[in-house]
Amino acid sequence: MPSIRDDLACPDAYPEPPNALVSVVETHISWVFLTADSAFKVKRPVDFGFLDFRTLEARLGACEAELRLNARLAPGVYRGLVPVRRRPDGRHVFGEGKEGKEGKEGKAAERADCEPVDWAVHMVRLTDERRADRMLLSRALGLAEIDRLAEHLAAFHASCGTDAKAAAYGSPDAIAASVEENFAQVGAALERYVSPAEAAELRRIPREILTTRRSVFERRAASGRVRDGHGDLRLEHVYFEDDGPPKVIDCIEFNERFRFGDVCSDIAFLSMDLAHFGSVDLAERLLAQYARAANDYDLYELVDFYEGYRAFVRGKIAHFCASDHALPTSTRQAAAAQARGYFLLALSAERRALLTPQVVCVGGIIAAGKSTLADALAYEMSAPVVDADRTRKDMIGVRATEAVRDGAWSGAYDPAFTELVYTEVLRRARVALASGRPVILDASFRSMRFRAAARALAREMGAPFCFLECQVPMDVVRARLALRAKGQSVSDGRLDVLDDFVKRFEPVTELLDSEHLVIDTRAGLEAELSRVRARVSTWPRGLVA
């Protein structure tokens, strides 16, 4: 197929010739031909071991799988299959798609006379400026987009299939096989990009983790966290076209082993990519928001491993491009620089964060502004928030915003069950702390015993402790609760339990002044946050990995 790339780059190769020149994006496995409003992706006839596109049947099967699988996260983007035909003069052209235009005269009839020699996936061309990596570089990618993406992916993963077949892909032996395959495919070439000592470390770290944390991988698989996901969640595959859910394209279609995996591995691809682009703060925000939306704080046990794994994979792909003499010299040189960057990023994945792990509790009576403060502080600290309301509802199996109208101090709010909720909140916090990250706990902490338990966790983990107590006048509390009753809320706090709750709240007298800070949440939080920053460590925005 020596001429197919050049032929299909010509405007007259299209059923409806574009008005402008066709641009071509070349990857290690595809040619993508871009017109003003469409994209046509043709699989290259290559064999990398983990995929083999050398036959027409294999390429057609991959195209069909691409259409089917990408409908999950990019509805309306994938239009169908388009045949590639060879005209009598030897030129390659796009034929009519499965929607069928063979009834038209002229060129369409001529195209229909030949059997396809290849196939293309026809896609809507999405807006380049709304692609996540470009938005990041132009400073248009912020908290709102990261939060929407995290929540969308959590919902997607919840809908993905999982069974014994899926779980097998998440076993430590299966993951180890993929790790060793990566090492073998790069081989001795790894030392072109890093020193021999660094290369040895790159091979040692994942092998050691797979051995020492074997039970963690097994537990994740047994608990249903291994699913038929995306497999290639990179910023360049994410588009924010409007205010709706982001469109995520180009999932792995050619190899189930790369698409089935721990949801942590999927989300770690994106967090790694954000770190690669120098936005560690947004990477941590993504993980924190995903953990809360998915009720999956246990991902912090393995996310550093998977970030390193994903970085090594990207380094491997860049190495393939750098070694492909069919590509232009400038492309190969850029790929070699990318490969080194990714391999160094993989090497740094298990390094401890620059920010000291700490435990910040945000407490107070109902509607005192706890969650508002916790959410504001979460970005300041790039920290996950573990809140009692969501934890409670996850434990009883209801949606976060579903109202639970059990009587005061009964049912889901029975004191014995509340004990279990706080135990789970602290367990989730422990996992985040053990990964070297700070954590924010959002709960009323109405009893000295609950506050003491959080303080003891901090001391056990060698982390500083701070309790932020939200306080506002009672008329403000009642006004907030009246407004909350008109809509959906994660909190079930309401007016009819307020007075009794206040009576049961034990004043904070047991903590040192250095551990306790009262916060007034009536007005804007900026002034109060400046007081908080004096007590807790926060990350500078845009911290570079």
C-alpha positions in Angstrom: 0.0 0.0 0.0 2.8 2.4 -0.8 0.6 5.1 -2.3 -2.5 5.0 -0.1 -1.4 7.8 2.3 -0.6 10.2 -0.5 -3.6 9.3 -2.6 -6.1 9.9 0.2 -4.5 13.2 1.1 -5.8 14.6 -2.2 -9.1 16.4 -2.2 -10.3 14.5 -5.3 -10.1 11.2 -3.3 -13.4 12.1 -1.5 -17.0 11.5 -2.6 -17.7 15.1 -1.9 -14.3 16.9 -2.4 -13.5 19.3 0.5 -13.0 23.0 -0.3 -9.7 23.1 1.5 -6.6 21.0 1.6 -6.7 17.7 3.5 -4.4 17.5 6.5 -2.9 14.2 7.6 -2.1 13.1 11.1 0.1 10.0 11.3 0.4 7.8 14.3 2.1 4.5 14.8 -1.0 2.6 13.9 -3.2 5.0 11.8 -3.4 7.6 9.2 -6.1 10.2 10.0 -7.3 12.4 7.1 -8.9 15.7 8.2 -11.3 17.8 6.3 -13.2 20.9 7.6 -16.0 18.8 9.2 -14.9 15.1 9.0 -12.1 12.8 9.9 -11.3 9.5 8.1 -9.1 7.1 10.0 -7.3 4.3 8.1 -5.4 1.6 9.9 -1.8 1.2 8.8 -0.8 -2.3 7.8 1.7 -2.8 10.7 2.5 -5.5 13.2 3.7 -4.5 16.7 3.1 -7.8 18.3 0.3 -6.5 20.5 -1.6 -5.7 17.3 -1.4 -7.1 13.7 -3.1 -5.0 11.0 -1.3 -6.7 8.1 -4.5 -8.2 6.6 -7.6 -6.4 5.3 -9.8 -8.6 7.5 -7.9 -7.6 10.6 -8.2 -3.9 9.7 -11.9 -4.2 8.9 -12.6 -6.0 12.2 -10.7 -3.2 14.1 -12.7 -0.6 12.4 -16.0 -2.2 13.3 -14.9 -2.6 16.9 -13.9 1.0 17.0 -17.4 2.1 15.9 -19.1 -0.1 18.4 -16.9 0.6 21.4 -16.6 4.4 21.0 -20.3 4.9 20.9 -20.1 4.6 24.7 -18.2 7.8 25.4 -18.5 9.6 22.1 -22.2 9.2 21.0 -22.8 10.9 17.6 -19.2 11.3 16.7 -18.6 8.0 14.9 -20.6 8.0 11.6 -19.8 4.7 10.0 -17.4 2.8 7.8 -16.2 4.1 4.4 -14.5 1.8 1.9 -11.2 2.6 0.3 -11.1 1.6 -3.4 -8.5 1.5 -6.1 -9.5 3.1 -9.4 -8.5 1.7 -12.8 -5.7 4.2 -12.9 -4.3 2.8 -9.6 -5.3 5.8 -7.5 -6.9 5.2 -4.1 -10.1 7.0 -3.3 -12.8 6.9 -0.6 -15.9 5.1 -1.7 -19.5 5.6 -0.4 -20.1 4.8 3.2 -22.6 2.2 4.5 -25.3 4.9 4.5 -25.1 4.4 0.7 -24.8 6.9 -2.1 -24.3 4.4 -4.9 -27.4 5.7 -6.6 -25.6 8.9 -7.5 -24.1 9.2 -10.9 -20.6 10.1 -12.0 -17.7 9.4 -9.6 -19.9 7.6 -7.1 -20.8 4.9 -9.7 -17.2 4.6 -10.7 -16.2 4.1 -7.1 -18.8 1.4 -6.5 -17.4 -0.7 -9.4 -14.3 -1.8 -7.4 -14.0 -4.0 -4.4 -12.7 -2.3 -1.2 -8.9 -2.6 -0.7 -9.2 -1.0 2.7 -11.7 0.6 5.2 -11.8 3.9 7.0 -13.7 5.0 10.1 -15.7 8.1 9.3 -16.0 10.6 12.3 -17.3 14.0 12.9 -14.4 16.4 13.2 -14.4 17.9 16.7 -13.2 21.4 17.4 -9.4 21.4 17.8 -9.4 24.2 20.3 -11.8 22.3 22.6 -9.4 19.3 22.9 -8.3 19.0 26.5 -4.5 19.1 25.8 -4.9 22.3 23.8 -7.2 23.8 26.4 -4.6 23.0 29.0 -1.8 24.7 27.1 -4.1 27.8 26.5 -5.1 27.8 30.2 -8.7 27.1 29.3 -8.8 23.8 31.1 -9.8 24.4 34.7 -11.6 23.0 37.7 -15.0 22.9 36.1 -13.8 20.8 33.2 -11.7 18.5 35.3 -14.7 17.9 37.7 -17.1 17.2 34.8 -14.6 14.8 33.3 -14.0 13.0 36.6 -17.8 12.6 37.3 -18.5 11.5 33.7 -15.8 8.8 33.8 -17.0 7.6 37.2 -20.4 7.1 35.7 -19.0 5.5 32.6 -16.9 3.0 34.6 -20.0 2.2 36.8 -21.8 1.2 33.5 -19.0 -0.9 32.1 -19.2 -4.6 32.2 -17.4 -6.7 34.7 -17.3 -10.4 35.2 -14.8 -13.3 35.8 -13.3 -12.7 32.3 -12.7 -9.0 33.1 -11.3 -9.8 36.6 -8.7 -12.0 35.1 -7.2 -9.0 33.2 -6.7 -7.3 36.6 -4.8 -10.2 38.2 -1.2 -9.5 39.3 0.0 -12.2 36.9 -1.8 -10.6 33.9 -0.5 -7.2 34.8 3.0 -8.5 35.3 2.8 -10.1 31.8 2.0 -6.7 30.3 4.8 -5.0 32.2 7.3 -7.6 31.0 6.0 -7.3 27.5 6.7 -3.5 27.6 10.2 -4.1 28.8 10.8 -6.7 26.1 9.4 -4.5 23.3 11.7 -1.6 24.3 14.6 -3.9 25.1 18.1 -2.5 25.3 16.9 0.7 23.5 15.7 1.9 26.9 19.3 3.0 27.6 19.1 5.4 24.6 16.8 7.5 26.6 17.9 7.1 30.3 21.0 6.0 32.1 21.7 2.3 32.8 21.0 2.9 36.5 17.7 4.6 35.7 16.8 1.8 33.3 17.4 -0.8 36.0 15.2 1.2 38.4 12.4 1.5 35.8 12.4 -2.3 35.6 12.8 -2.9 39.3 10.0 -0.7 40.7 6.9 -2.3 39.0 8.2 -5.8 39.6 8.6 -5.0 43.3 5.2 -3.5 43.6 3.5 -6.4 41.9 5.1 -8.7 44.5 4.7 -6.7 47.6 1.2 -5.5 46.9 -0.1 -8.6 45.2 -3.1 -8.9 47.6 -4.1 -5.3 46.7 -4.3 -6.2 43.0 -6.3 -9.3 43.9 -8.7 -7.5 46.1 -9.4 -4.8 43.4 -10.2 -7.6 40.9 -12.4 -9.5 43.3 -14.3 -6.3 44.2 -15.4 -5.6 40.6 -13.0 -2.7 39.9 -11.7 -4.4 36.8 -13.9 -3.4 33.9 -14.2 -3.1 30.1 -13.1 0.5 30.0 -11.4 2.9 27.6 -7.7 1.8 27.7 -6.2 5.0 26.2 -7.5 7.9 28.3 -5.3 10.7 27.2 -6.0 14.4 27.1 -5.9 14.5 23.3 -8.8 12.1 23.2 -11.1 14.4 25.4 -13.2 17.2 23.9 -15.3 19.8 25.7 -17.6 20.8 22.9 -20.4 22.2 25.0 -21.7 22.3 28.6 -22.8 18.6 28.4 -20.6 15.6 29.1 -17.2 15.6 27.4 -16.7 13.5 24.3 -14.0 10.9 24.8 -12.8 9.2 21.5 -10.3 6.6 20.4 -10.7 3.8 23.0 -8.6 0.7 22.5 -10.3 -1.6 20.0 -7.5 -3.8 18.8 -6.7 -5.7 22.0 -9.0 -6.5 24.9 -6.0 -6.9 27.2 -5.3 -3.2 26.9 -8.9 -2.1 27.3 -10.0 -4.4 30.1 -8.3 -3.3 33.4 -8.6 -1.7 36.7 -10.6 1.5 36.5 -7.6 3.0 38.4 -5.4 2.2 35.4 -7.9 4.1 33.2 -8.0 7.2 35.3 -4.3 7.1 36.0 -3.7 7.5 32.3 -5.3 10.9 32.4 -3.6 12.0 35.7 -0.3 10.9 34.3 -0.9 13.0 31.1 -1.8 16.0 33.2 1.5 15.6 35.1 3.3 15.2 31.8 1.9 18.6 30.7 3.1 20.1 34.0 -0.3 20.3 35.9 0.2 18.1 38.9 -2.4 20.1 40.8 -5.1 19.3 38.1 -3.9 15.7 38.1 -4.5 15.4 41.8 -7.8 17.2 41.5 -8.9 14.6 38.9 -8.1 11.7 41.1 -9.7 13.3 44.1 -13.0 14.1 42.3 -13.1 10.7 40.7 -12.5 8.9 44.0 -15.4 10.8 45.6 -17.7 10.3 42.6 -16.9 6.6 42.3 -16.6 6.0 46.1 -13.2 4.5 45.2 -10.6 5.9 47.6 -8.8 2.6 47.5 -7.5 3.6 44.1 -4.8 5.5 46.0 -3.2 2.2 46.9 -2.2 1.6 43.2 -2.6 4.9 41.3 1.2 5.7 41.5 2.0 2.3 40.1 -0.5 2.7 37.2 0.7 6.2 36.5 4.2 4.8 36.1 2.9 2.0 34.0 1.1 4.3 31.7 4.0 6.7 31.4 6.2 3.7 30.4 3.7 2.7 27.7 3.7 6.2 26.3 7.5 6.1 26.3 7.4 2.8 24.4 5.0 4.2 21.8 7.2 7.3 21.3 10.2 4.9 21.0 8.4 3.1 18.2 7.8 6.3 16.3 11.4 7.4 16.9 12.6 4.1 15.4 10.2 4.2 12.4 12.2 5.2 9.4 9.1 5.7 7.3 8.4 8.8 9.4 10.0 12.2 8.7 13.2 12.9 10.5 11.7 15.8 12.5 8.9 13.6 13.7 11.3 10.9 14.8 13.5 13.4 16.7 10.5 14.8 18.5 9.4 11.3 19.4 12.8 10.5 20.9 12.5 13.5 23.1 9.0 12.5 24.1 10.2 9.0 24.9 12.9 10.2 27.3 10.3 12.5 29.0 7.8 9.7 29.5 10.4 7.3 30.8 11.6 9.8 33.3 8.0 10.5 34.4 7.6 6.7 34.9 10.7 6.7 37.1 9.2 9.5 39.3 5.8 8.0 39.7 6.6 6.4 43.1 8.4 9.4 44.5 6.7 11.1 47.4 4.8 14.3 46.8 6.4 17.6 47.8 3.4 18.5 50.0 3.5 16.9 53.5 0.6 14.5 54.1 -1.8 16.1 56.6 -5.3 15.5 58.1 -7.7 18.5 57.9 -11.1 17.9 59.5 -13.9 20.3 58.6 -16.7 20.0 61.1 -19.6 21.8 62.7 -23.4 21.6 63.0 -25.8 21.0 60.2 -25.7 23.7 57.4 -22.7 25.5 58.9 -20.9 25.5 55.5 -18.7 22.5 56.0 -18.8 21.1 52.5 -18.4 24.5 50.9 -15.2 25.1 52.9 -14.0 21.5 52.3 -14.5 21.8 48.6 -12.7 25.2 48.5 -9.8 23.9 50.5 -9.6 20.7 48.4 -8.2 22.7 45.4 -5.9 24.7 47.7 -4.4 21.4 48.9 -4.9 19.3 45.8 -6.4 16.8 48.3 -9.2 14.2 48.2 -12.3 15.0 50.4 -13.8 12.1 52.3 -17.2 13.2 53.5 -19.5 11.3 55.8 -22.7 12.0 53.8 -21.5 10.3 50.7 -19.8 7.5 52.6 -23.0 6.8 54.5 -25.1 6.7 51.3 -22.5 4.5 49.6 -22.7 2.1 52.5 -26.5 1.8 52.3 -26.5 1.6 48.5 -28.2 4.8 47.5 -27.2 7.6 45.2 -25.4 10.5 46.8 -28.3 13.0 46.2 -31.1 10.6 47.1 -32.8 11.8 50.3 -32.8 9.4 53.2 -35.8 10.3 55.5 -35.2 8.0 58.4 -36.2 9.4 61.7 -33.7 11.3 63.8 -31.0 9.0 65.2 -32.6 5.9 63.6 -32.1 3.8 60.4 -29.1 5.1 58.4 -28.5 7.7 61.2 -28.7 5.2 64.1 -25.7 5.9 66.4 -24.3 2.4 65.9 -24.4 2.8 62.1 -22.9 6.3 62.5 -20.0 4.6 64.3 -19.5 2.4 61.2 -19.7 5.4 58.9 -16.9 7.2 60.8 -14.8 4.0 60.8 -15.1 3.9 57.0 -14.4 7.6 56.6 -11.1 7.1 58.6 -10.3 3.9 56.7 -10.6 5.8 53.4 -8.5 8.6 54.7 -5.8 6.2 55.8 -5.5 4.9 52.3 -4.9 8.4 50.9 -2.5 9.3 53.6 -0.5 6.1 53.0 0.0 7.1 49.4 1.7 10.3 50.6 -1.2 12.7 50.1 -3.1 15.0 52.4 -6.7 14.3 53.1 -9.7 16.5 54.1 -12.5 14.9 56.2 -15.9 16.5 55.9 -18.3 15.5 58.7 -20.0 17.1 61.7 -17.5 15.5 64.2 -20.1 16.3 66.8 -18.5 14.1 69.5 -15.1 14.4 71.1 -14.6 10.7 70.4 -14.9 11.1 66.7 -12.5 14.1 66.7 -10.1 12.1 68.9 -10.2 9.2 66.4 -9.2 11.5 63.5 -6.5 13.1 65.6 -5.2 9.6 66.5 -5.1 8.7 62.8 -3.0 11.7 62.0 -0.5 10.9 64.8 -0.3 7.3 63.7 0.5 8.3 60.1 2.9 11.0 61.3 0.8 13.7 59.7 -0.1 17.2 61.1 -3.7 17.6 62.3 -6.1 20.5 62.1 -9.8 20.8 63.0 -11.7 23.6 61.2 -14.9 24.3 63.0 -17.5 26.1 60.8 -19.8 28.4 62.8 -22.6 30.7 61.7 -25.6 32.2 63.6 -28.7 30.0 63.9 -30.8 32.2 61.7 -28.4 31.7 58.9 -28.5 27.9 59.5 -32.3 27.9 59.3 -32.3 29.9 56.1 -29.9 27.5 54.5 -31.9 24.5 55.5 -35.1 26.1 54.2 -33.4 26.7 50.8 -31.8 23.2 50.8 -35.3 21.6 51.2 -36.3 23.0 47.8 -33.7 21.0 45.9 -31.5 18.0 45.9 -28.6 17.7 48.3 -26.1 15.2 49.4 -26.8 16.1 53.0 -30.0 14.9 54.8 -29.7 17.6 57.5 -33.1 19.3 57.9 -34.9 21.7 60.1 -36.8 19.1 62.1 -33.6 17.6 63.5 -31.6 20.8 63.9 -32.4 21.7 67.5 -31.7 18.2 68.7 -28.5 18.0 66.7 -27.3 21.2 68.2 -28.0 19.9 71.7 -25.9 16.8 71.0 -22.9 18.7 69.6 -20.1 18.5 72.1 -18.1 21.8 72.3 -14.5 21.6 71.0 -12.6 22.0 74.3 -10.2 19.0 74.0 -8.0 20.3 71.2 -4.9 22.5 71.4 -5.3 26.0 70.0 -2.8 25.1 67.3 -5.1 22.3 66.2 -8.4 24.1 66.2 -9.6 27.1 64.1 -13.1 28.5 64.0 -14.3 29.6 60.5 -17.2 31.9 59.8 -18.8 30.8 56.5 -21.4 33.6 56.2 -19.6 35.6 53.6 -17.0 34.9 50.9 -14.4 32.4 51.9 -11.3 34.1 50.6 -10.5 36.0 53.8 -11.1 32.8 55.9 -9.0 30.8 53.5 -6.1 33.1 54.1 -6.3 32.2 57.8 -6.5 28.5 56.9 -3.4 28.7 54.7 -1.4 29.8 57.7 -2.3 26.5 59.4 -2.1 24.0 56.5 0.2 23.4 53.6 -1.1 24.2 50.1 0.3 23.6 46.7 1.3 26.3 44.3 -0.9 26.4 41.3 0.5 24.7 38.2 3.1 22.7 40.1 5.4 21.1 37.5 6.2 17.4 38.0 
